[in-house]
Amino acid sequence: MRRTAGPQPGPAPTRARARAATVVVVLAVFMTNVDLWIVNVALPAMGASFASGGNPATLGALSWVLNGYALTLAALLVVLGRLGDRIGQRPVFLAGVGLFILASVACAAAPTLWVLVLARVVQAVGAAAQLPSSLALLLASVPAERRTGATRGWAAVGGLAAAAGPVAGGLLVQVDWRWVFLVNVPIGILTIAAGLAVLPRPAAREAGRLPDLWGAVLVTVAVASLSGALVQAPDWGWTSPATLGLLVIALLTGAWFIRRSARHDVPLLELSLLRLPRFGLAGAGTALFGVAFALMLLSNVLWCQDVWHWSALRTGLALVPGPALVPVVTVLTVRVAARLGHGPLVLAGGVLFAAGLLYRVVFVSADPDYVGDLLPSLVLGGIGVGLAIGTLMAAGVQSLPANRAGTGSALVNSLRQIASTVGVAVLVTILGARVDAGSVGGFRAAWAVGAVLSLATAAVGLLMARRPAAPAPAARPARQLAAR
């Protein structure tokens, strides 16, 4: 890939303008992240709304409201992140916000479950355009010495959204679940209006082809097939032709995707980046922790509403303590990360998150006991997330060349979305199509799986602590990178 000189940078932005640009980016990231939490809380209400024959939609069918979004986001983050590197992050970011708003309106108006899933896919295209560009724009708005804190702060916005999302979702579901999508509209409009005025125009650009679009199709088919097999296996049977067929498709398309990535001039996945020790470890930790996190999030919502029979609002309020701790812990540990490095924080975060899940395995009860059952798990998990997620993001992005900031953050976020899809599918596999008070054993098994994955993330943190960070490598053409 050839680099071409972009427009010469203008005068350095004033501090006020930089702060305004940061607010715009934060608004967009907040909107995208709050949507995740709101939709999770609203999922049972959607199931009741799309009832067939008097029975609510199955958990497997509802899971595609989450997984259709996550899969599309994972497939397109790198493509649209590279598009931002090539034509400028600002126009790609603003276009993504606009598409996200329009798709949110379509989600709210969806007459059937599968129309809603389709609208969520379009919504994910908008999110894929704005997320990687948002980080690149943020880094362009702050001095070099503040970029570590800015990256962690960017990740911490997800924690703020997580704290607000459950409560907002619960309140909106009390009226109608469709309002959980309409809440995006005013935030998005404000973001576009302010962004047109204050967002920077990063000068560095790249010329050449976009990443392998066929690769995006292959990775989507691979993960969708794997998720479909996991979700449907309890009903179809693990040895049924349909289940085995989906697993074979997942294996073949996954192998084909890796092969194309190794040989393509502009691969969707630059395998050489994963061979960079710090980036590869951060990616592995992100994937492992992402599965555990997605499993925990949806399981808590289902537990509160389908086992304890709490309302969406009460569920949202109950879940607040965990996510509310995430931004607090993230901000408080910025200096610790600078002094000790990323590894110790990831190690501690993985252990604490695992402890929160194991607490529930031991003390869970079908009789509602918020203080003795759910609250301690939420506190341990919230601290663990605050230590791990932002740190893994920072470790990954900061190990890359400057002109790969958008692409690198897109790749890390793609791994998170793929992991989220797998986490939801694993939970559905363990719990089955329906959830009720008889599902306690299934929940225990799911939380145990999440704890094992979180401990594996802690092991990644230990490896990171033993490998000191190396300077980011110089940028190389894509073909040369792929050949290394």
SVG drawing of the C-alpha trace seen along z (x, -y; Angstrom):
<svg xmlns="http://www.w3.org/2000/svg" viewBox="-51 -28 62 65">
<polyline fill="none" stroke="black" stroke-width="0.4" points="0.0,0.0 1.4,-3.4 1.3,-6.3 0.5,-9.7 0.8,-13.0 -2.5,-14.4 -3.2,-18.1 -0.7,-19.9 -1.8,-20.2 -3.1,-23.6 -2.3,-25.5 -2.4,-23.4 -6.0,-23.3 -6.7,-25.5 -7.2,-23.8 -10.9,-24.7 -11.4,-23.3 -9.6,-20.1 -11.8,-19.7 -14.9,-20.3 -13.7,-17.7 -13.2,-15.2 -16.8,-15.8 -18.1,-15.1 -16.2,-11.8 -17.3,-10.9 -20.9,-11.5 -20.7,-9.1 -18.9,-6.4 -21.4,-6.8 -24.3,-6.4 -22.9,-3.2 -22.0,-1.7 -25.2,-2.6 -27.1,-0.9 -25.5,2.4 -26.7,2.3 -30.1,1.0 -30.8,3.7 -29.7,6.4 -32.1,5.2 -34.9,4.9 -34.4,8.4 -37.1,10.2 -39.6,7.5 -38.8,8.0 -39.4,11.7 -42.8,11.1 -43.6,8.5 -42.8,10.9 -44.7,13.9 -45.9,16.6 -48.9,18.8 -49.0,17.3 -45.3,18.2 -42.6,15.6 -39.7,15.7 -37.1,18.3 -33.8,17.2 -32.0,18.6 -34.0,16.4 -33.7,13.3 -29.9,13.8 -29.6,12.7 -30.7,9.2 -27.4,9.1 -25.3,11.3 -26.5,9.9 -25.2,6.5 -22.0,7.9 -21.1,10.0 -21.6,7.1 -19.6,4.8 -16.8,7.3 -16.7,7.9 -16.6,4.2 -14.6,2.5 -11.3,3.1 -12.6,2.3 -14.2,-1.0 -11.3,-1.8 -8.9,-1.5 -11.3,-3.6 -11.0,-6.3 -7.2,-6.0 -7.4,-6.5 -10.0,-9.2 -10.0,-10.8 -11.5,-9.9 -13.8,-12.9 -16.1,-12.2 -16.3,-8.4 -17.1,-9.2 -19.9,-11.6 -21.4,-9.3 -21.3,-6.5 -23.2,-8.5 -25.8,-9.5 -26.4,-5.9 -26.6,-4.7 -29.4,-7.3 -31.4,-6.2 -31.0,-2.5 -32.1,-3.2 -35.4,-4.6 -35.8,-1.5 -35.2,0.7 -37.9,-1.2 -40.4,-0.7 -39.6,3.1 -42.9,5.1 -41.2,8.5 -38.2,10.0 -36.3,10.6 -36.9,7.1 -35.5,5.9 -32.4,8.1 -31.9,6.7 -32.2,3.1 -29.6,4.0 -27.3,5.2 -27.6,1.8 -27.1,0.1 -23.9,2.0 -22.6,0.7 -22.9,-2.8 -21.2,-1.8 -18.3,-0.2 -17.7,-3.5 -17.7,-5.6 -15.9,-3.5 -12.3,-3.2 -12.5,-6.7 -13.5,-8.1 -10.3,-6.9 -8.2,-8.2 -9.9,-11.6 -9.4,-11.6 -5.7,-10.9 -5.4,-13.7 -7.0,-16.1 -4.6,-15.6 -0.8,-16.0 1.3,-12.9 2.0,-12.8 -1.7,-12.5 -2.5,-9.7 -2.2,-6.9 -4.8,-8.5 -6.9,-9.5 -7.0,-5.9 -8.0,-4.6 -10.6,-7.4 -12.0,-6.4 -12.5,-2.9 -13.9,-4.2 -16.7,-5.9 -18.1,-2.4 -18.2,-2.1 -20.2,-5.3 -22.6,-4.0 -22.8,-0.7 -23.8,-2.6 -26.5,-4.6 -27.7,-1.9 -29.4,0.5 -31.4,-2.2 -32.2,-4.0 -33.3,-0.7 -35.4,0.2 -37.2,-3.2 -37.8,-3.1 -39.0,0.5 -41.7,-0.6 -43.1,-2.6 -42.3,-0.4 -39.1,1.4 -39.0,-0.5 -38.0,-3.6 -34.6,-2.1 -33.6,-2.7 -35.2,-6.2 -33.0,-7.5 -30.1,-7.4 -31.6,-10.0 -31.1,-13.2 -27.6,-12.1 -26.6,-11.4 -28.0,-14.7 -26.1,-16.7 -22.9,-14.7 -23.2,-15.5 -24.0,-19.2 -21.1,-19.7 -18.7,-17.5 -19.1,-19.5 -17.8,-22.5 -15.0,-21.2 -13.6,-17.8 -10.0,-17.9 -8.9,-16.8 -5.9,-14.5 -3.4,-15.1 -2.0,-11.6 -3.7,-9.6 -3.1,-6.3 -3.8,-5.4 -4.6,-2.0 -7.2,0.7 -9.5,1.3 -9.0,4.4 -10.3,7.8 -14.0,7.5 -14.4,11.2 -12.5,11.8 -15.2,9.8 -17.8,12.1 -15.8,15.2 -15.3,14.2 -18.9,13.3 -20.1,16.7 -17.6,18.5 -18.6,16.9 -22.3,16.9 -22.2,20.6 -20.4,21.4 -22.9,19.3 -25.8,20.9 -24.5,24.4 -24.1,23.5 -27.5,21.9 -29.4,24.6 -27.5,27.7 -29.7,28.2 -32.8,28.5 -31.3,30.2 -28.9,32.4 -25.1,32.2 -24.7,35.0 -27.6,33.9 -26.7,33.2 -27.7,29.6 -25.5,29.0 -22.5,30.8 -23.1,29.0 -22.9,25.6 -19.7,26.6 -18.1,27.8 -19.0,24.5 -17.5,22.6 -14.3,24.6 -13.9,24.3 -14.7,20.6 -12.5,19.8 -9.6,21.7 -10.3,20.0 -10.3,16.6 -6.9,17.2 -5.5,18.4 -6.7,15.3 -5.4,13.1 -1.9,14.7 -1.9,14.2 -4.0,11.1 -2.2,7.8 -4.5,5.9 -5.9,8.5 -8.7,7.9 -6.6,9.3 -2.9,8.4 -1.5,11.6 1.8,9.9 0.2,7.5 -0.9,10.4 2.8,11.6 3.8,8.4 4.2,9.7 2.3,6.9 -0.5,6.6 -0.9,10.4 -1.2,10.8 -3.6,7.9 -5.8,9.4 -5.8,12.8 -6.8,11.2 -9.5,9.1 -11.0,12.1 -11.0,14.3 -12.3,11.5 -14.9,10.6 -16.5,14.0 -16.7,14.0 -18.1,10.4 -20.9,11.1 -21.8,14.2 -22.0,12.4 -24.0,9.4 -26.8,11.3 -26.9,14.0 -27.5,11.3 -30.3,9.7 -32.0,13.1 -31.5,14.1 -33.2,11.0 -36.1,10.9 -36.8,14.6 -35.8,16.3 -36.3,13.5 -39.2,12.1 -38.1,8.5 -39.2,5.7 -36.9,4.3 -36.5,1.1 -35.7,3.0 -33.2,5.1 -31.6,2.0 -31.2,0.4 -29.9,3.6 -27.1,3.9 -25.8,0.3 -23.2,0.9 -20.9,3.1 -20.7,1.0 -20.7,-2.3 -17.3,-1.1 -15.7,-0.6 -15.0,-4.3 -14.0,-5.1 -11.5,-2.2 -10.2,-3.1 -9.5,-6.7 -7.9,-5.9 -5.5,-3.4 -4.1,-5.6 -1.0,-6.5 -0.7,-2.9 -0.6,-1.7 2.1,-4.2 4.2,-3.1 3.7,0.7 2.8,1.4 -0.3,3.0 0.3,6.6 -0.3,6.3 -3.6,4.5 -4.8,7.2 -3.8,9.9 -5.6,8.3 -8.7,7.6 -9.0,11.2 -8.7,12.6 -11.3,10.3 -13.8,10.8 -13.4,14.6 -13.9,14.2 -17.2,12.4 -18.5,15.2 -17.3,17.9 -19.1,16.1 -22.4,16.6 -21.6,20.2 -21.3,20.8 -24.0,18.4 -26.6,18.1 -30.3,18.8 -33.5,18.8 -35.0,16.8 -34.2,13.1 -31.2,12.1 -29.7,9.0 -27.2,8.1 -26.0,11.6 -26.0,12.9 -25.8,10.5 -24.3,7.3 -20.9,8.8 -20.5,10.4 -21.3,7.0 -18.7,5.2 -15.9,7.7 -16.8,7.9 -17.0,4.1 -13.5,3.6 -12.2,6.4 -13.7,4.9 -12.3,1.5 -8.8,2.9 -8.8,5.2 -10.7,3.8 -9.3,0.3 -5.8,1.6 -6.0,4.3 -7.2,1.7 -4.3,-0.7 -1.8,2.1 -3.0,3.2 -3.3,-0.2 -0.1,-1.7 2.0,1.1 1.2,0.2 2.6,-2.4 0.9,-5.8 -0.7,-5.3 -2.3,-2.1 -4.2,-3.7 -7.6,-3.4 -6.9,0.0 -5.4,1.3 -8.3,0.2 -10.7,1.6 -9.0,5.0 -9.1,5.0 -12.8,4.0 -13.5,6.7 -12.1,9.3 -14.3,8.0 -17.4,8.3 -16.6,11.8 -16.0,12.7 -19.3,11.2 -21.1,13.3 -19.5,16.4 -20.3,15.5 -24.0,15.1 -24.0,18.3 -22.3,20.3 -24.8,19.0 -27.8,19.9 -26.2,23.4 -26.0,23.9 -29.4,22.5 -31.5,23.8 -34.5,22.1 -36.3,21.1 -35.1,19.7 -37.0,20.1 -36.4,21.0 -35.3,24.5 -32.3,23.1 -30.1,22.5 -27.8,25.4 -27.4,24.0 -26.5,20.6 -23.9,22.1 -22.3,23.9 -22.2,20.7 -20.6,18.7 -18.0,21.4 -17.1,21.2 -16.8,17.5 -14.6,17.7 -12.2,20.1 -12.0,17.7 -11.4,14.8 -8.5,16.7 -7.1,17.3 -7.2,13.5 -5.2,13.2 -2.6,15.5 -2.3,13.2 -1.7,10.3 1.1,12.3 2.7,12.9 2.4,9.2 4.1,8.3 7.0,10.5 7.4,8.8 8.3,5.2 6.7,2.9 8.7,2.3 8.6,-0.8 5.9,-0.7 7.3,0.6 7.7,-1.7 4.9,-1.6 5.4,0.9 3.5,1.6 0.7,4.1 2.4,6.7 5.6,6.5 3.9,6.8 2.0,9.8 5.2,11.5 7.0,11.2"/>
</svg>
